[in-house]
Amino acid sequence: MNKHFEDAKYYLKRAGETAKAGISEELEPLKKRVDDLVDREQADPEPGRFDEVRAELEALQQRAEGETREAIADARERIDAYRSERDDA
């Protein structure tokens, strides 16, 4: 009896693989058309919200870098002033 179940399982597996191959073959032209349409749409995307956000983030980054440089320069001036006052005393 167990042999019959093993045979049935084998043939069901083969039937599934064959059905999958057949469906893939039948849908291949449709898949190609969809891929062509998607590629055509991605060829020249319109600037959207993503590009706006990216530009805003780049501006924020530049501003933060500038403020950081100013803060570092200010800290260096304070340190130099402190050292010169300490050395004079």
Secondary structure, 3 states (H helix, E strand, C coil): CHHHHHHHHHHHHHHHHHHHHHHHHHHHHHHHHHHHHHHHHHHCCCCCHHHHHHHHHHHHHHHHHHHHHHHHHHHHHHHHHHHHHHHHC
